[in-house]
Amino acid sequence: MAINTLLFDLDGTLIDTAPDLAFALNTLLLENGMPEKPYADIKPLVAFGGKTLVSMGFDCDELHPKFDSRHQRLLQIYTDNIDKYAKTFEGIDDLLGVIKAKGLLWGIVTNKPENLTHLLLDKMDIKPDVIVCGDTLEHNKPHPAPLLYACARLAVDPVSCLFIGDDKNDMLAGKNAGIKTVAVAYGYGKVTDDWNYDYLVEHPQDIQELI
């Protein structure tokens, strides 16, 4: 069946959000009289969420008495600066133009919370045909429910879709939903063979060859 829909993960696939998350963590560390962490150390962890960043930055776990307040402050800093450095990855804007020109549908399926997802997309003036977030449903990726929900909202057959992501859980979610998966080598995750992807691309432009 011909591809008529492309679904994307958000962070590390569609938009490069790591610089703003690194900014939020380092701002929090400086507020607490601690030295900043190198961006290279922060970038691989951003996919695991704010709590992981707090744990890394302060070398503590969630049992620490200040953990929750630090996590909430991190989220506030990030929310206030959500588009400070964020940008679409090189080639994504051209890809979205091709998708529109071909009359295809596209959407975002992310584990990022709804409030942050919609805030970021609004500020960057990105308007997909469907958005499914980490708290939209009871389950999030790697469960297939978010992808199947996106397909239902668009009234498309999962076998006519591609799901594009930079994490092993994205590939697993796609497999669970019966959707062909595209792993991106330019994202935050280090792609390995055990991801069990259908396609591997080095650059967003390569995705055009699949549609």
C-alpha positions, 0 to 999 in steps of 0.5 A, a space after each residue: 500500500 502506498 504511503 499517505 501519512 508520516 508520523 514523527 517523534 518530536 524531540 530529536 527527530 523533528 525539532 532539536 530541543 536539546 539546547 533549551 533543555 541543557 540551558 534549563 539544567 545549567 541555569 538551575 545548577 547555577 542558581 544552586 551554586 553548582 557548575 554547569 554541565 557540558 552540553 555533550 553530557 546533557 544531550 544523550 539524556 534529554 530523551 529520558 525527561 527532566 527527572 533524569 536531567 535533575 538526577 544527573 545534574 545534582 547526582 541525586 535520586 528522587 528520594 532527595 528532599 529537594 528533588 521535586 522542587 528542583 524538577 519543578 524549577 527545571 520545568 519552569 525554566 524550560 517552559 519560559 525558554 522553550 524556543 530560545 534555541 529550538 529549531 527544526 533539524 536541517 532538511 525538515 522544513 523542506 521535507 514538510 514542504 514536500 509532504 504538503 505538495 504531495 497532499 500527504 498527511 503528517 502528525 506528531 506522536 511524542 511522549 512530551 506532555 501536552 502543555 509543553 508540546 503545544 506551547 513549542 509548536 505554537 511558538 514555532 508555528 508548526 501545524 501538523 494534522 494530528 498531535 498525540 502527546 505523552 499524556 493524551 492517552 493512558 499509555 505512551 510509547 512504546 505502547 502502540 496506542 498513541 500511534 493507532 490513535 493518530 491513525 484513527 484521528 486521520 482515518 488512515 490505515 496504519 499500513 499506509 503510514 511511516 513512523 519516524 523517530 530517534 529512539 528504540 522505543 519509537 521503533 518498538 511502538 511502530 512495530 507494535 502498531 503495525 507501522 513501518 519505522 524509520 530510524 534517524 541517525 541524526 537524532 539523540 539516540 545512537 542507532 543500533 541493529 537491535 532497534 529492529 527498524 525498517 529503514 535507516 536515514 542519515 538526513 531528513 532529505 533521505 525520507 523523501 525517497 520513501 514517499 
